Amino acid sequence: MKGKQLLFLRDVLLYTFTAFGGPQAHIAVLLREFVEKRGYITEEELLELNALAQLLPGPSSTQTLVGIAWKVGGLRLAIITFLIWILPSATIMCLAAISYKQFADKNQFTAIIRFIQPVAVGIVAYATYTFANRFLRSKVTTMLATGSLIATLILQNPYAFPLLILIGGIISSALETQPQENELRVKLFANTNPRKVFYFIGILLFFAALGAIINRTSPFSLPIRLFENFYRNGILIFGGGQVLVPLMYTEFVELKHYLSNSEFLTGYALQQALPGPTFSFTSFLGGITMGNKGYGILGQIAGSLVAIIGINTPGIILILFIVPFWNDLKKINRIKNSLSGINAVSVGFMATAFVLLVQPFGLNIMAYLIMAATFLLLFFTKIKAPVIIIIGVILGLIF
């Protein structure tokens, strides 16, 4: 491996342990450290990679970083970069899932985390507001967001999400694109390898079919079904980790009852306090799910691995598959214009998550006050989410 590539990996490691604040903060650090300081790629290339990540489903920060690595050193460097970026936070979340199951029944532990859960809901509320303020710029996008909110609250079915995302993208693309670009589309698909497309979709279909036919009493049944669940959601998530919350909550808490509302919020709050990718939250979900089903510590580790591989695989496949012909893809306005509708629908999903997460508070006035305080601190001050999470832990220790 060349000296420049080793230096790049060192910088990736430093970035991994200092990247707080989500995709918006991550792109600023990448611009400073990887473009201005090191010159691994140009500013234009970084912004194009970030735009591509926004167009694709999956973890946008991860896809952008992997795309940079691919430009610097090809496929091998991209894979090593992905592992360096994802493993530390995923490992911590796995250990947190194991620890949670060990200590969840102890009253002291419950008392400490009781303030963390409303803080997490406050963070979700702020993320929903931020996304709404950024993406709901017209009557069409506002109606799409409202429609997706109502539809998901009524249906509360994981299969409603892909349908609503498809409808949102089709509507915005149809309304904002002029009839043209046939030649560009021919050129784009001429560069597409049908075999790769088959592999991408085939993985989902294979595990979905395997999960359906395998005996539910088999110890392999739940891990297989979990992989299909996370892989499917990895295909559906546009807009980064904030959109992860409503999809995961609806499917794993409301419908399948793999984990409780308290467990979900505790894991989400912990993830917000860590550097690295938001999608590491799934490591906690997979570990808790396997623990709740009696698989033990080794089963929890397996659940975390299944979750983190499943949720990230679609996005990584897509970014490595599409980067080579991004110059053709970015010329197709119909694809770019579908993003506004997809983002609007995602805002509706986030609002749904907020409504569902608030319901367990019931008449707990303190929970509402902490949630509101979290939102106001994020809105009016420069205090970051990790600091607020730590404050919540301290309050739990004191009171």
Secondary structure, DSSP 4 states (H G I P E B T S, - for coil): --HHHHHHHHHHHHHHTT--SHHHHHHHHHIIIIIIIS-SS-HHHHHHHHHHHHHSSS-HHHHHHHHHHHHHHHHHHHHHHHHHHHHHHHHHHHHHHHHHHHHTTSHHHHHHHTTHHHHHHHHHHHHHHHHHHHH--SHHHHHHHHHHHHHHHHH--TTHHHHHHHHHHHHHHHHH--S--HHHHHHHHHS--HHHHHHHHHHHHHHHHHHHHS-TTSTTHHHHHHHHHHHHHHHH--SSHHHHHHHHIIIIIIIS-SS-HHHHHHHHHHHHTSSS-GGGHHHHHHHHHHHHTT-HHHHHHHHHHHHHHHHHHHHHHHHHHHGGGHHHHTT-HHHHHHHHHHHHHHHHHHHHHHHHHHGGGTT-HHHHHHHHHHHHHHHHS---HHHHHHHHHHHHHH-
